C-alpha cells in the first residue's frame, strides 16, 4: 500500500487522475489470483472514504475484498493497494495528468522503497483494530504532495 497526503481539494486531486504505474509506465493492476472472478483493480489513488466504499461494494464479487475494509489508519489520506512482493525491487511511480494542457501530458513521481507499506507486516495489528499503533508505526511512510509537487498554480491549491 501507499498512502498519499495532500492538501489539494479532492475534486482537483481526482482531476489529476493519480495512478500507480510500473517501470515501463504501464498502469499497475491489483489482482487476486485464483478466484475465477473479476478481481482486477487498476491502482488509482483513492481518498480513503472512496477506497473503503469501492472495496466494500466489491465484497459482492469476492469475499476477500473485506480484508481491504480495515485500513482505518489511512483515514484522511489517498491510498492505493498493490502487490507489494511483485514490485519489491522495482521502480514504481505515481503518474498524474497535467491539468493545464488539453493533451494527455503525464508527470511521474518515483515512489521510494521506504514509504511502500507491506501490509503483511501489520496483519495482527489490522485484525486487532490497533489503528493508533499502526498510525504511529507508519507516520514516516507517507508520500507528501504539496502544490509545488503537483506542479499546480498557488491559486488552485487550498493549502
Backbone bond lengths (Angstrom), bond angles and torsions (degrees), N, CA, C in turn:
res aa  C-N    CA-C-N  psi(-1)  N-CA   C-N-CA  omega(-1)  CA-C   N-CA-C  phi
1 X - - - 1.443 - - 1.522 108.59 -
2 X 1.311 114.08 152.23 1.464 120.75 172.55 1.515 106.93 -129.24
3 X 1.327 116.15 134.89 1.457 121.64 176.56 1.518 108.32 -108.52
4 X 1.302 115.37 131.69 1.458 123.29 -178.87 1.523 108.59 -115.61
5 X 1.321 115.14 126.97 1.459 121.18 177.55 1.521 108.06 -111.75
6 X 1.331 115.85 127.95 1.457 120.28 178.34 1.521 109.51 -152.06
7 X 1.322 115.55 150.56 1.461 121.50 176.97 1.525 110.75 -96.01
8 X 1.317 117.28 0.52 1.459 121.84 179.39 1.531 108.32 -66.98
9 X 1.318 116.58 138.11 1.466 121.48 179.34 1.529 110.62 -56.34
10 X 1.316 116.32 145.12 1.462 121.72 -176.09 1.531 111.91 -56.27
11 X 1.329 117.60 -42.39 1.476 120.17 -179.76 1.524 111.00 -59.23
12 X 1.317 116.30 -42.67 1.461 120.51 179.65 1.526 110.50 -70.81
13 X 1.316 116.85 -40.62 1.472 119.79 178.62 1.528 110.27 -58.05
14 X 1.327 117.30 -43.39 1.462 119.78 178.99 1.529 111.97 -70.71
15 X 1.318 117.53 -30.34 1.461 120.89 176.02 1.531 110.42 -63.63
16 X 1.325 116.33 -31.01 1.465 121.76 177.87 1.531 111.68 -72.63
17 X 1.329 117.15 -15.16 1.463 124.02 177.83 1.535 112.36 51.29
18 X 1.333 118.05 57.74 1.468 119.69 -179.00 1.528 111.32 -70.31
19 X 1.318 114.80 130.70 1.461 121.00 -177.88 1.531 108.24 -144.19
20 X 1.318 116.06 153.60 1.456 122.16 178.94 1.524 108.94 -90.21
21 X 1.346 116.24 129.84 1.464 120.87 178.89 1.529 110.14 -127.59
22 X 1.321 115.38 159.55 1.460 120.63 -178.24 1.528 111.39 -90.77
23 X 1.328 115.71 -170.11 1.466 122.01 -177.57 1.521 113.04 -59.55
24 X 1.333 117.10 -28.87 1.460 121.66 -179.72 1.525 111.61 -91.94
25 X 1.333 115.74 6.50 1.479 123.86 179.54 1.527 112.55 70.89
26 X 1.332 116.27 21.42 1.470 122.06 176.37 1.529 108.72 -89.52
27 X 1.333 116.54 138.48 1.464 120.88 179.55 1.526 109.76 -60.13
28 X 1.318 116.12 131.74 1.461 122.07 178.69 1.526 108.47 -80.61
29 X 1.317 115.07 137.07 1.459 122.14 178.55 1.527 107.56 -111.27
30 X 1.341 115.93 127.20 1.462 121.56 175.70 1.520 106.69 -87.00
31 X 1.329 116.96 123.95 1.457 121.96 -172.34 1.516 110.83 -128.31
32 X 1.321 115.58 137.82 1.469 121.03 169.00 1.522 105.34 -100.43
33 X 1.320 115.93 104.84 1.456 120.49 -177.37 1.526 111.69 -73.11
34 X 1.326 114.88 148.52 1.452 120.67 172.46 1.512 115.84 80.98
35 X 1.302 118.54 10.06 1.464 119.82 -179.45 1.516 112.57 -87.22
36 X 1.340 117.15 -25.97 1.450 120.41 -175.50 1.526 111.75 71.36
37 X 1.312 116.54 13.66 1.464 121.98 -178.24 1.522 109.47 -126.25
38 X 1.334 117.74 165.23 1.471 120.50 -179.22 1.533 112.15 -74.10
39 X 1.312 114.76 78.47 1.472 121.46 -178.30 1.524 110.48 -111.01
40 X 1.311 115.21 49.65 1.461 122.53 179.62 1.527 107.15 -115.93
41 X 1.315 117.15 116.32 1.451 121.67 -175.41 1.526 109.79 -124.82
42 X 1.343 116.42 124.16 1.456 118.24 176.24 1.523 108.32 -67.18
43 X 1.291 116.13 149.63 1.471 122.21 -172.57 1.524 112.05 -90.70
44 X 1.319 115.49 62.48 1.458 121.06 173.34 1.515 108.82 -78.58
45 X 1.318 116.54 139.75 1.458 120.39 173.65 1.524 106.96 -73.64
46 X 1.324 115.82 123.85 1.465 121.90 179.61 1.515 109.32 -120.73
47 X 1.328 115.48 144.83 1.462 119.10 173.10 1.526 106.82 -60.66
48 X 1.313 116.67 144.27 1.461 121.44 -176.22 1.527 112.12 -46.41
49 X 1.331 117.85 -47.24 1.467 120.72 -178.38 1.525 111.27 -59.55
50 X 1.327 117.18 -42.57 1.461 121.46 -179.86 1.529 111.49 -71.00
51 X 1.332 116.49 -37.91 1.462 121.05 176.75 1.533 109.86 -60.82
52 X 1.329 116.38 -47.03 1.470 120.89 -178.83 1.534 111.19 -62.28
53 X 1.327 117.76 -41.52 1.474 121.36 178.21 1.523 110.36 -64.41
54 X 1.331 116.16 -44.94 1.461 121.24 -178.81 1.532 110.58 -61.40
55 X 1.318 116.56 -49.01 1.469 119.87 -177.69 1.530 111.44 -69.49
56 X 1.304 117.81 -33.60 1.470 120.19 176.76 1.526 109.56 -63.94
57 X 1.324 117.63 -43.25 1.466 121.09 178.08 1.532 110.78 -63.42
58 X 1.327 117.49 -33.76 1.464 121.45 -178.31 1.536 113.31 -73.27
59 X 1.332 117.19 -11.01 1.473 119.42 176.04 1.526 109.89 -59.03
60 X 1.323 117.65 -29.89 1.466 121.62 177.48 1.532 111.34 -63.49
61 X 1.337 117.08 -27.44 1.461 121.64 177.82 1.524 109.74 -78.93
62 X 1.339 116.34 -46.78 1.470 120.97 178.36 1.523 109.82 -156.08
63 X 1.310 115.61 137.10 1.473 121.19 -175.59 1.527 113.42 -62.17
64 X 1.326 118.15 -23.14 1.469 119.94 -178.76 1.522 112.85 -62.06
65 X 1.337 117.49 -21.23 1.465 120.03 178.10 1.529 112.16 -63.31
66 X 1.328 116.84 -20.11 1.468 117.72 179.55 1.521 111.42 -64.19
67 X 1.333 118.77 -22.41 1.459 121.20 176.58 1.532 111.32 -65.76
68 X 1.330 116.51 -22.21 1.468 120.82 -179.32 1.522 112.94 -88.51
69 X 1.311 117.17 11.52 1.467 120.15 -179.00 1.527 111.97 -108.53
70 X 1.324 117.83 13.38 1.474 121.26 -176.85 1.536 112.88 -115.43
71 X 1.326 116.92 20.17 1.461 120.46 -176.27 1.528 111.57 -92.31
72 X 1.314 116.92 47.61 1.467 122.56 -176.89 1.529 112.36 -59.96
73 X 1.314 116.98 -23.54 1.473 121.20 178.80 1.530 111.55 -63.63
74 X 1.332 117.63 -18.31 1.466 122.17 -177.05 1.528 112.28 -97.13
75 X 1.297 117.37 9.42 1.458 120.85 -178.74 1.535 110.16 -55.24
76 X 1.329 116.02 134.20 1.462 121.56 -179.51 1.521 113.88 87.84
77 X 1.308 117.74 -9.15 1.470 122.28 -179.63 1.531 109.63 -102.90
78 X 1.316 114.96 167.95 1.456 121.58 166.38 1.523 105.36 -96.10
79 X 1.318 115.67 138.17 1.465 117.85 -177.92 1.518 110.78 -133.44
80 X 1.313 113.44 156.97 1.453 121.47 172.63 1.523 106.83 -141.08
81 X 1.309 116.02 136.54 1.459 121.59 177.53 1.529 107.17 -110.41
82 X 1.311 115.30 135.74 1.459 121.00 -179.35 1.521 107.94 -147.79
83 X 1.326 116.97 171.80 1.457 122.38 179.79 1.532 109.02 -77.14
84 X 1.327 115.95 97.32 1.460 122.25 -176.51 1.530 111.58 -56.14
85 X 1.319 116.39 -48.19 1.470 120.08 -174.64 1.533 112.08 -63.63
86 X 1.319 117.58 -38.02 1.461 121.16 -179.10 1.526 111.91 -63.83
87 X 1.343 116.88 -31.65 1.462 121.11 -175.91 1.526 112.93 -111.95
88 X 1.308 116.99 16.06 1.472 122.24 -175.90 1.527 113.36 -51.35
89 X 1.294 118.55 -50.26 1.468 121.61 -175.93 1.523 112.98 -108.62
90 X 1.321 115.98 22.91 1.460 120.22 -179.30 1.520 110.15 -115.15
91 X 1.298 114.93 156.89 1.462 119.71 175.69 1.530 108.64 -78.16
92 X 1.319 114.94 136.93 1.457 120.82 172.69 1.536 107.65 -133.89
93 X 1.309 114.75 157.71 1.460 119.77 -172.79 1.526 111.23 -137.53
94 X 1.307 114.58 149.85 1.451 121.87 163.48 1.523 104.53 -85.18
95 X 1.336 116.28 122.66 1.461 120.65 175.66 1.524 107.22 -109.65
96 X 1.310 116.22 135.07 1.456 118.97 175.58 1.521 110.16 -140.44
97 X 1.313 114.97 157.90 1.452 122.79 -176.44 1.512 110.48 -88.94
98 X 1.315 116.25 138.43 1.457 121.37 176.07 1.527 108.22 -71.98
99 X 1.335 117.71 121.24 1.473 119.44 -176.31 1.528 114.16 -78.61
100 X 1.318 117.62 -5.50 1.458 120.50 -174.29 1.527 114.25 -103.89
101 X 1.321 117.32 5.81 1.460 120.31 178.54 1.525 109.45 -121.41
102 X 1.310 116.00 153.76 1.465 120.85 177.77 1.524 111.61 -84.20
103 X 1.324 116.35 -19.37 1.460 120.15 178.87 1.527 108.94 -92.76
104 X 1.305 115.95 168.76 1.465 121.14 179.56 1.522 109.93 -82.16
105 X 1.307 115.28 85.88 1.454 121.24 176.44 1.522 107.29 -100.81
106 X 1.332 115.97 121.85 1.456 120.90 -178.76 1.519 110.84 -103.58
107 X 1.323 114.67 149.17 1.452 122.91 169.95 1.528 106.97 -118.33
108 X 1.330 115.95 150.91 1.464 121.20 -176.84 1.522 110.03 -128.36
109 X 1.328 115.15 137.40 1.459 121.89 175.67 1.530 106.09 -125.31
110 X 1.320 116.15 119.68 1.467 119.59 179.93 1.529 109.96 -68.23
111 X 1.326 115.27 137.70 1.464 122.06 178.05 1.528 107.52 -95.19
112 X 1.299 116.57 111.72 1.471 119.65 -177.71 1.530 110.75 -70.87
113 X 1.322 114.46 154.39 1.470 121.19 -178.74 1.530 112.03 -59.09
114 X 1.322 117.24 -34.91 1.469 120.17 -172.18 1.530 113.98 -72.31
115 X 1.332 118.62 -11.06 1.463 118.27 177.03 1.537 112.62 -110.15
116 X 1.303 116.98 3.60 1.464 121.02 176.41 1.527 108.11 -80.29
117 X 1.304 115.50 129.46 1.467 120.39 -174.55 1.520 110.13 -103.14
118 X 1.330 115.89 121.65 1.457 121.65 175.33 1.529 106.87 -91.18
119 X 1.318 116.34 101.88 1.461 120.95 -173.20 1.524 113.92 -60.58
120 X 1.332 117.59 -26.57 1.472 119.78 178.00 1.526 111.07 -58.85
121 X 1.322 117.11 -29.97 1.467 120.82 179.57 1.528 112.60 -68.06
122 X 1.310 116.70 -14.16 1.469 121.23 -176.44 1.526 112.14 -119.32
123 X 1.327 117.87 14.31 1.461 120.70 -174.17 1.527 112.72 -59.92
124 X 1.317 118.32 -44.02 1.472 119.26 179.25 1.521 111.27 -63.23
125 X 1.333 116.42 -44.20 1.466 119.76 179.20 1.532 111.13 -65.38
126 X 1.311 117.57 -37.32 1.461 120.87 178.72 1.526 111.06 -62.48
127 X 1.304 116.23 -48.01 1.458 119.37 -176.08 1.519 113.01 -77.25
128 X 1.317 116.70 -14.90 1.470 120.73 172.57 1.527 111.43 -95.42
129 X 1.342 115.46 5.31 1.465 122.14 178.12 1.529 112.40 55.92
130 X 1.330 117.21 42.22 1.463 123.17 -179.90 1.536 109.83 -90.84
131 X 1.323 114.62 61.46 1.461 122.57 -174.31 1.519 112.59 -57.38
132 X 1.317 117.65 -47.79 1.466 120.21 -177.83 1.526 112.15 -62.96
133 X 1.322 116.37 -38.27 1.460 119.94 179.53 1.533 110.91 -65.69
134 X 1.328 115.61 -41.87 1.468 119.22 179.24 1.529 109.99 -65.38
135 X 1.340 117.02 -43.13 1.471 120.41 177.52 1.527 110.59 -55.75
136 X 1.319 116.28 -43.67 1.462 120.58 179.00 1.529 110.45 -63.61
137 X 1.323 116.36 -45.88 1.462 120.74 -179.43 1.530 112.39 -62.13
138 X 1.327 117.13 -32.29 1.465 121.43 -173.30 1.522 114.52 -104.60
139 X 1.324 116.99 11.82 1.471 119.61 -175.49 1.534 112.98 -59.48
140 X 1.319 117.93 -24.13 1.470 121.46 178.84 1.524 112.78 -101.60
141 X 1.334 115.94 9.72 1.468 120.74 -177.61 1.526 110.86 -107.76
142 X 1.321 115.86 51.07 1.457 120.91 -177.75 1.521 110.22 -120.96
143 X 1.310 115.34 139.15 1.452 120.88 167.54 1.522 104.89 -90.91
144 X 1.310 117.32 113.21 1.458 121.91 -177.86 1.522 108.17 -101.63
145 X 1.325 114.82 122.78 1.462 121.37 -179.11 1.525 108.41 -122.99
146 X 1.332 115.26 105.80 1.457 119.32 176.21 1.532 108.07 -92.99
147 X 1.315 115.21 -176.53 1.464 121.52 -177.64 1.535 111.73 -54.56
148 X 1.292 116.02 -43.79 1.463 121.24 -178.83 1.528 111.49 -65.36
149 X 1.343 117.61 -41.16 1.463 120.95 179.24 1.529 111.94 -62.15
150 X 1.333 116.29 -36.40 1.463 121.27 178.65 1.532 111.52 -78.19
151 X 1.336 117.22 -5.85 1.470 122.48 -175.68 1.529 110.94 60.36
152 X 1.348 115.50 42.34 1.460 122.53 -179.13 1.515 111.05 -101.13
153 X 1.299 115.22 155.28 1.464 121.00 173.74 1.524 108.15 -74.41
154 X 1.306 116.15 145.84 1.477 121.38 -178.28 1.527 111.75 -54.75
155 X 1.325 117.33 -39.61 1.461 120.09 -177.27 1.536 113.08 -67.93
156 X 1.331 117.08 -15.20 1.465 120.82 178.53 1.522 112.91 -90.61
157 X 1.309 116.45 -3.08 1.471 120.99 -177.80 1.519 110.10 -106.11
158 X 1.325 114.97 149.81 1.461 118.92 177.85 1.517 111.68 -103.81
159 X 1.322 116.78 12.11 1.468 121.25 -176.71 1.520 111.26 -61.04
